[in-house]
Amino acid sequence: FTIKNLNKEKDQIEISLDSILTKTLDLKEPPDFDVNASIREFSVVVADSLQLNFQKIAFKSGTSASADVDVKFKPVPVRLIGSLSFVNSLQSVIQSDQFSGGPYINITENGIVAGYNFPLPNIEVGILAISNMMLGTKLILPFNKDPLKLGFNFCSPENPFKLMVSCFGGGGFFMMETTMQGLTRLDAAFEFGAGVSLNVGVASGSVEVMGGFYYTLIMEDDINKQSMAAYLRMTGRLSIIGLIKVTLEFYLEMVYEAIGSKTTSDGLVIAGSSQLKGRATLSVKVEILFFSKTVKVTVSRTFAGNQGTVPWLVRGVSFLVGTSVFSSLEFFTIE
């Protein structure tokens, strides 16, 4: 990244540093000090694509008060430049109340998060419809010694894209963060399923089946941490004249976690340490007028890895088959 001067009246960036040290004649009293530093009218350009425009960043610290950081931005705080400059004009063309696009700034005690969300138009082709799509980029400027981070995303966990194919629906997102040294985090998820409902007047009900996966990769201190989860959720609801309601939900999840990597004698690269976790939950909720009761039955097991891939994989499949009929009663817990 580069830092540029925004003050047209001066050739250099204005930086000021004032330090005051006060010491009384009493040798038992510790000295007092105050430090005021500021940098004005400058911009930070990352990868010749994202520009953050600052009016001022001021820092105050001393014995009389705790450290304080004051950040003020220009009227246009974030702009996309270079090959992405066309987004600035497109943003004003497709603005809509249903989108939260455009630049944003978040200031926390740990640093500054500045980004730009660019909403994409919906796609509808026959029975296929894709909506709620958005591309985003963000810059994380920490106040500590952590490196500068740059993030990219296609939608987000809080606002995933929505996919509809006839009576089937789903959604997902993709996110990544990187530093100048390389990738630090990657998240991806996708969910898909279907549901039907029926209403006969005195009674109504619905059935919904959803399945999906979630993948996470975190790279810290040259150590890879991977997590991949696959799940299946089936939900049934029944209501009788609005007075009696019954909800039945079955949730099955398998999570694979791996940390680090190592090379076997055959030259294969495998996870340094890994494990496979399985969990199945059956939940029944009954509501009668103002009375409500929920019962949950949970089965969970953990299978260790790195002792041969086939054994614990076979046991994991056996777990999926076994829990589908809840055959291992000794693992039940009722909540």
N, C-alpha and C positions, 0 to 999 in steps of 0.2 A: 504494500500500500504506500501511498505518497501523501504528503501534506502540502497544501497550496495556500497562498495568501489571497484573501478576498478583499483587502483594503486597497482600493485603487490609488489612494493618495500616498501610500507608502510602498517602498520596494520590498520590505521584509515584514515578516510576521511580528506583531507586537507582543513581546513577552516581558512580564515584570515579576520581580522577586524581591520582597521586603522581609528582612529578618531583624528582629529586635531582641536583644538580650539585656535583661536588667538584673543587677546584683547589688544588694544592700551591703552596708558596712559590717553587718552582723554575719560572722563567718558560719554560724549555725543554720542560717536560713538558706535554703537552696535558691538558685537563680530562677528567674522567670523568663520565658521566651515566647515570642509570637512570630509566626511565619505566615505571610500572605503572598500567594503566587497566582498569576492569571495569564491566560493566553487568549487573544482577541482576534476576531474576524479571520477565520481560517476554515479550510475544508479538508476532510479526509477522503481520499479516493482509493477504492479497493478494486483491484483487478481491472482498472479502466472501465468499470461498469456501474459502480454504485458510488455516489457522492453524498457525504454528510456535510451540511453547512452549519457552522457554529458561529454564534455571535460572541460568546464568551464561555470559558471554563475557568472558574476560580476555586482556589483551595485555601482553606484557613485551618490553622492548627496552633496549639500552644498550651501552656499550663493553665491558662484562665478559662479555656473552653475546649470541648471535644472537637475532633476533626470534622470539617464540613466541606462539602463539595457543591458548588453552584454551577449549573449548566444551563445556558440559554442558547437557543437555536435561532437561525435566520427565519424570516417569514415562510420561505420554502425550505424545510429542513432536510428533505431527502429528494434526490433526483437520480434517475437512471441515465447514464451517459454512454457514449460510444455506440456499439452495435445495438444496445437496448434503448436508445433514446426515443425510438418511435413509440414506446409504451406510454410516455408522458402525454402525447397527443391522443392516443387511443383511449386512455383512461377517461378523458373528458367526454368522449363520444359514447361510451357504453355504460356510463354511470347509471346505477339503478338502486332503488331502496332495498332490494333484496340482497345486495352485495355489500360487504364491508371492505371494499378495495381502497387502494391509495396508500400513501405513506403513513407511517406511525412511528412514535417515539415512546419508549418506556425507560424510565430512570429508576434504578433500584440502588440499594446500598452496596451492591457488588459490582455495578457497572451500568453501561448504557446499551440498550437494545434498540436498534433502529432498523426498520425494514420497509418493504413495499409489497403490497398484495395486488395482484393483477387478476381480476375476475375474467373468466372465459365464458363465451355464450353457450347456451344449452344446445345439445345435439339431439335431434329427433328424426329418425329414419324408420318408417314403418312401425313395427312393434318395439323397436329399440329406442330408448330415451336415456340420455346421460345429462345430468344437471348438477348444479351446485359445485361447479369446478372452479378452481382458483390456483394460480401459480404465485409463489411467494419467494422472496429472498430477504435475509436479515443479516445484520452485522452486530456482533457482540464485542463491545469495547470494555474490558474489565478494568476496575480500579486497582487491582492487585497485580501480582506478577504472572498471572495466567496469560497464555497467548491469545491474540486476537482470533476470533472465530467467525466464519462465514457460513450461513445456512441457506439451503434451498428446500423447497417443499412443493408438492402437488397435493393440495388440500391439507387437512390436519385431523388429529383425533377428535377435536371438538367440532369440526366442521368438515366431515368426509364428503366425497362425491357420492352421488346417488345414481344407481344403475337400475333400469327397469327393462325387462324383456318379457312381454306379454304379462302373465300373472306372476312372474318371478321378479325378485328385487334384491338389491345388495348395495354395497358401497365399499369405500376404502380410502387409503391415503398413502403417501410416500414422503419421507423426510430424511435429510442428511445434514451433517455438520462437518466442517473441515477447517483446518488451520493451514498455515504456510507449509507445515511438514507433511500434511496428508490428511486422510479421512479419520475422523474421531468418533462419529456415531452415525448409524443408519437405522431407520425404522420403516417398516412396511406392513400393511395389513389389508386384508380383503375379506368381505363377508357376503354370503349369497344364500338365498333360500326362497321359500314360498309360504303362502298362508291362504286359508279359506275361512269363510264365516257363513253362518246360517241363522236366520231369524224366522220363527214360526209364530210370532205373536206373544204367547205366554212364556216362551223359552227362546233363548238365543245362545249361540256358542261360536267358538272359533278355534282353529288349530293352526299353529305356526311352527315351521321347521327351518332353522337357520344353522349354517355351518361356516367356518372360516379359519383363517390362520393369522398369526402375528409373528413377525421376525424382528429381532433387535440385535445389532452388532455395536459393541462399545470397545474402543481401542484406547487403553490407558497405560502409559509407561511401557509401550511395546508389548503389551499383553492383550490378546483378543478375548472378549467375553461375548459369547453368542447365546441367544435364547430363541427357540422356535416353538410356538404353541399352536395346536390344532384343537378345535372344539366343535361340539355338536349340541345344539340347544333345541329341545322340543317343548312347546307350551300349548296347553289346552285350557280353554275357559268355558264355563257353563253358567248361565244365569237364568233363574226361574222367577218370573214376574218381578224381577228386581229385588226380591226379598232374600233369596238364597243364592249365593255365589260360590262356585268351586273353581279353584285354579290349580292345575297340575303342571309341574315343570320338571323336565329331566335334562340335566347338564352333564356332559362328558368332556373331559379335557385331558390332553396329553402334552406335557412340556418337556422339551429337551434342552438342557443347559450344558455348555462347554466353555472351559477356560483354558487359554493357552493352546499350544500345539507341540507335537514332538514327532520325530521320524522313526519308523520301525526299522528292523533289520532288513526288511524287504524293500525299503525306500519309500514306503507310504507315509504320508503326512496325516496324522490323526490328532484328535483333541488331547491336550495334556491331562485334563481331568474332566469327566462328564458324568451326567446322570439323567435318567428318564423318570419323570414323575407323572403319575396318573391319578385322576380324581374324578369321581362320579357322584352326583348329588340328585336325589329325588325329593322334591318339595311339594307338599300338599297344603293348600290354604282353603279354609272353609269360613264363609261369612254368612251369618244368619241375623238379620236385623242389625243390632248394634254389637253383636258378639262376633269375635274373630279369633281363629286359632290356626297356627302354622306349625307343621311338623316337617323336619328335614332329616333325611337319612343319607349319610355320606360314606363313601368308600374311597380310601386313598392309599397308594403304595408308591415306593421309591425304588427304582432299579439302578444299581451302580453300573457305570460304564468302564471302558478301557480294560475289560477282562474278556475281550472277544466280542465283536459287534453282534454276532448272531444270537448268543444266549439271551442277552437282556432285551434284544429286539423281539425275540420269540415270546419272552415272558410279558413284554409290553402288549403284544397282540393278544396273548392269553388273557391279560387283564381286561382288555376291551371286550372280549367275548364273554368273560366271566361276569363282569359288572353289568352287562346288558340284561342279565337275569338276576343280579344281586345274589350270587351263590355263596360269597364268603361272608357269612354273618358275623364272624368274629371281628371284622373291621368296621362294623356299623357304629355310628355315633348319632344320637338323636338330640337335636337342638330345640 
